Amino acid sequence: MEIVFVQLGSRGNATLIKEGDTLIQIDMGVSLKTVKRGLDLLQCGMTDISALFITHEHSDHISGLPLYHGHVPTYAGEGTLPGLDEEHTLQEGVAVDVGDLTILPFRSSHDATNPMNFIILGGGKKFGYVTDTGYIRPRGLSLLKNCDYYLMESNYGIKELLTGKYPAYLKKRIHGRKGHLSNYDSASYCADLIGPKTKQIFLGHISLDNNTPEIARDTYVEILKEKGAYREDYSLIAIPQLTLQVGGDLL
């Protein structure tokens, strides 16, 4: 499985995942030029994208969707995108097969209509994709056990958010059950999820105002060590916003 995190964060999100001859994309909140940088690494073009999966309808995840002009089959939770037919409406726990990949959606907890996160299966590998959620629901926790690869939202440092410049209502939203995962909560979840198969952990959606990649990674190391889950044999990479990062067999 080859993974390209084209961009993650409040300024736009898009991820490419390739297995064999199958290429899918998660979210389209960036420009075509930005997506093409990721496609070039995979030696693919726009016409090679078999399906697009949308986590939720916030602009940083769908602003570039009209650029595809309906040429890429698009999947999302019910109510997320207007006019979505039943065939392309995601149901929690109901897998979608696209060529050599299987995508299993599970509910996240965010202030959106019907937000989803994903398990992606292919080539004997398992990739857990967690973003834009205030907490991880029990079903998600069960599905996310012992993945080969993880994308874990690690949006903010609690101290950095609470002492930062954001107004009180926005701090409450971010820190709430339908907001985003803090570094501490993300690391605590991950410590209980990773297993012997785990090879790579990527930290994403890192806030520009209430976090840094260094703070996110340092918090992870601290919590993983505290819980006895820190190992030297997996990669732990915090992805800055506006930064392309490869994963899976490309790393």
N, C-alpha and C positions, 0 to 999 in steps of 0.2 A: 504494500500500500504506500503510495506516494502522496504527501500532503504539502500544500503551499498555503500558508496563512498570508493572503495577499495584503490584508489590512484588518486591524481589529481596534475597536474603540469608538468614542463618541463622534469621531470625524469620518466614520465609515467602516463597514464590515464586509468582508468577502473571503471565503475559504474554498480552495479547490482540492478535491480528493480523487485520486486515480488508482484504479486497480485493473490490470490487464488492459483491455480496450475500452474500459468504461470510465468516464469522467463526469463527476457531479460537482455542483457548486452549492455552498451554503451562504445565503444572503447576498444581496446585490445593493450595497449602499455606497458604491464607489464609481469612478469613471471607467469607461471602456479602456482607456489607456492604462489605467492601474491594473485592471484584470488581465490585460494582455501581457503585462510584465510577468505575472504568475504563469500564464499559459506558455510563454516562451520557455520557462524553466522545465515545463513538462513536454516541450516540443509538440504542443497542441495549438489549435486555433479555436475561434468562437464556435464554429460548426461542430466541434468535437464534444461540446458540453451536452450530455444526455438528459440532464434534469437539474432543476434548481429548487432547493428547499429553503423556505423562509421561516426564520425563528419567530418573528412577530413584525408588526406593521410600523414600528417607529422609523423615522426617516433615515437614521444612520444604518438601517438594514435594508431599506427598499428604495432609496432615492434614485438609484440607477436602474431600477426595474424596467421603466419604459424604453430604455436603450436596447432591450432585447426584442422589442416589438412582437412579443408573443411567439417567437420562434423556438424558445426553449420551454419544454413542459415544466410547469411550476406547481409546487406542492406547498400547502400551508394549512394550519389549523382552521377550523370552521370560523367564518366571520373575519378572518385576517385580511383577505383580499376580496374586493367586490367581484362578483361574477365567476368565482371559482366553482367548477363543476364538481359533482360528487366524486368522480374518479380521482381527482387531484386534491381532495380534502383529507387532511391527515387526521387519524383517530389515534389517541394514545394507545400504545401497545399493539397496534396493527402495523405489521412490517410492510414496506414497499420494496419490491425487487426492481433494480435497475441494472441490467446486464450482470456484471460480475460483483455488484455491490448490493447489500441489503441494508435499508435504512429503517431503524426502529425509533419512532418518535415517543417522547414522554413529556408530560406537562412540566413547565417551569412555573415560577411564581413571580410575575412581573405585571406592571400596570398597563397591560395590553389586552386585546380581546381574547385570544386563545393561544398564548405563547407556548412554544415547543423547544425542547432540546433533543439531542439525537444520540443514538448508538449507531455507528456505521461498522458493518461487518464485511470483510472481503479478504480473500487470500489467506484465510486462517488467522487474520488479525482482527482486533476489536479496538475501535476508537470511540472514546466518550467525549461528547461535545457539550460543554456546559457554559452558558453565557446568559447575562441579563436575567438574573433570578435572585430574589431576596433570601431564599433558602432552597434546599433540594428536598423534594417530596420523597416519601418512603419508597414508592415504586421506582423512582429514579435512582435512589441509593442502591436498591437491589440490582438494577440493570447495570450500574456503573462499576460493579465489583471486578477487580483484576483485569482492567483493560491493558492492552499493549501501549496505547497512546491516550493521553488526556489533553484536552483544552479545558482549563479551569478558569472561570472568571475570578480575577483578584483585583477588584475595582478600586478599593480605597483602603487607606490606613485609618483606623478608628480615631486615633488622636489627630491625624491630619485633617480629617473631615470635621470633627467637632470643634476644632480650634481654627478652622479655615475661614475663608471669606464668604462662603455661601450663606444665603439667608436661611433662617430657621426652618421654613417650610420645605426647602430643597434638601437640607440635611436630613430632615425627617423622612422624606420620600426615599432618598438613597439608602438610608439605614433601616428602612422598614421591610416588612415581610414581602412586599411587592416591588422591592427596589433592586439592589445589587449586592453581591457578595463582598464582604470585607476580606482583607488579606487573612485575618485570623480565622474567620469562619471557613473560608475556602481551604486553607491549609488543614484545618481540623477535619473537614470532610475528607479531604484527599488522603490524610493519614490512615483513615479507616477503609478507604476504597482500594488503594494500590495493593498489588499482589506480586507473586513471583514472575508473572508475565510482563509486568510493567517495564517499559523501556524508555519512555519519554513523557515528561510532564511539561506542558506549556502554560504559562500564566498570561491571560489576555484581558482585554478591555480595561487596561490600567489607566486610571484617571490622570489627566494632565495637571489637575489642580490639587488633588488630595492623595497623591501617591507618586511613587517613582518605581521603575523596574527594580532598583536596588533594595528599596524598602520592602517591596512585595516578595522578592526572593529571600531576603534575610528573614522575614517573618516565616516563610515556608520552612526554611532550614531549621529555625528555632523550634517550630511546632512539630515538625517531623521527627526531630531528634528527641524532643520531650516525650513523644508518643511511641518511640522506638521504631519508627517507620523510615528513618533516613538510611539510604544506602548509596554506595559509590557507583553502583552498576546501572543507574538510570540517569538520563539527562534531565536537568531542571532549568528551564529557560524562561525568563520573563521577557515578553515581547513589548517593546515600546510602541506607542501609537505611531502611525504613518511609517511603519517598518515592515518589510516583507521578511518572512521567516519560513524556512523549509522544515519539514518533519517527515516522520515515517522513514521509508527506504531512501529518501533524498538526503537525510541528515548524516 
